[in-house]
Amino acid sequence: MQKKVGTLLLLFMVAILNGCAYSVYDDQRLMGTMTTDKKLSAKIKTALLNESFTGGLEIAVYSFYGHVFLVGEVPSNMQEKALAIARRYSPRSITPHWFTKVTSGTSNFVLATKLRTALIGTPGLSSTRIDTEVNAGRAVLLGVVQDVQEKDLAIEAARKVQGIISVTSYLMLPQRAGHIDDFRQEQVSGVAPGGSASTVSESTMADEAGIVESHDLP
């Protein structure tokens, strides 16, 4: 019995450290919506890998209420191809978040683990609703949270992680039936302790400091 419990605990911890961002019981979407989202993101990810798209392994694909997010470090000459592949599956929208290539003194895995630990340890925040991507100190938060307070808690927790130099939030609130097209991007940038957050428009392009990196919806 103890061996079985130990195995379950180990699997749970591995899931957390690998960014397993939401569970069936804690996600704010209906089961049918979750299943549709998972199928959509899986199809796009598979297409990126199968259609001679060499940058496919660098792109994380997420879908919430049919809104697709592509996050990764992709050469500029391949970004439009990635978008074209995603469009074939008729998502409600596509939001690309392309990281520029920069060097960092701390590995992405270490920072991702620190970020996940910070989210888990934040009172009032259900970290299982939140997906995270980290690239050279730049963090991206995605998912469906319960309310604005929970969204703000997640952003502030991420900004306080040592080594995280910027935070971009694509966190969404639960969508009402019949209103799932009301999604409006909200991108929040900020620097770790001492800085102040600011809201930027969807058209903000990557700047040299790497504060916010995002493109317009296609």
C-alpha positions, 0 to 999 in steps of 0.5 A, spaced: 500 500 500 505 504 501 509 503 495 502 504 491 501 511 495 509 513 493 508 511 486 502 516 485 505 521 489 511 521 484 507 521 478 503 527 481 510 531 482 512 529 475 506 532 472 507 539 476 514 540 474 512 538 467 507 544 467 501 539 467 497 546 468 490 544 469 486 538 471 479 535 469 476 537 476 479 544 476 478 547 469 473 552 469 471 549 462 465 544 461 468 537 459 466 538 452 469 544 451 476 541 454 475 535 450 474 539 443 480 544 445 485 538 447 483 535 440 484 542 436 491 543 440 493 536 438 491 536 431 495 543 430 501 540 434 501 534 430 501 538 423 507 542 425 511 536 426 509 532 420 509 537 415 516 538 414 516 544 419 522 543 422 521 548 428 515 544 430 518 542 436 519 549 439 512 551 439 507 549 444 500 549 442 494 551 447 487 552 445 482 555 450 474 555 448 477 554 441 482 560 441 489 557 439 496 560 442 502 558 439 508 559 443 515 558 442 522 560 439 521 560 431 525 563 426 522 569 423 522 566 416 518 560 419 513 564 423 507 565 417 508 557 415 506 555 422 500 560 422 498 557 416 498 550 418 494 552 424 489 556 420 487 549 417 483 547 423 479 553 423 480 556 430 476 562 433 483 565 433 490 564 433 495 568 437 502 567 436 507 569 441 514 568 438 520 569 443 526 572 440 533 568 441 537 571 447 541 567 452 540 566 459 544 565 465 539 560 468 536 554 464 529 554 462 527 548 466 530 551 473 526 557 472 520 554 470 520 549 476 521 556 480 515 559 477 511 553 478 513 552 485 511 560 486 504 559 483 503 553 487 505 556 494 500 562 492 494 562 497 488 563 493 491 561 487 489 554 483 495 553 480 492 547 476 488 552 472 495 555 469 499 553 463 506 556 463 512 557 458 519 560 460 524 562 455 530 566 457 527 569 463 521 571 459 514 567 462 508 566 459 501 565 463 496 561 459 489 558 461 482 559 464 482 562 471 476 563 476 476 570 476 480 577 475 483 576 482 486 569 481 488 572 474 492 578 478 495 573 483 498 569 478 501 575 474 504 578 481 506 571 483 510 570 476 513 577 477 516 576 483 520 569 481 527 571 481 530 570 474 523 572 471 525 578 467 518 579 464 511 576 464 505 576 459 499 573 461 494 570 456 489 568 462 482 568 460 476 568 465 470 563 464 466 564 458 458 564 458 455 559 453 453 563 447 459 568 448 465 564 447 467 569 441 467 575 446 475 573 448 479 579 448 487 579 449 490 582 455 497 582 455 501 584 461 508 585 462 512 586 468 519 586 471 521 582 477 521 585 484 521 593 484 518 594 477 511 596 475 506 592 471 503 595 465 498 593 460 499 593 452 495 593 446 495 586 442 499 590 436 505 590 441 511 587 437 518 584 440 522 589 443 530 589 444 529 588 452 524 582 451 518 585 455 513 583 451 513 579 444 506 578 441 503 579 434 497 581 431 491 576 430 492 573 423 
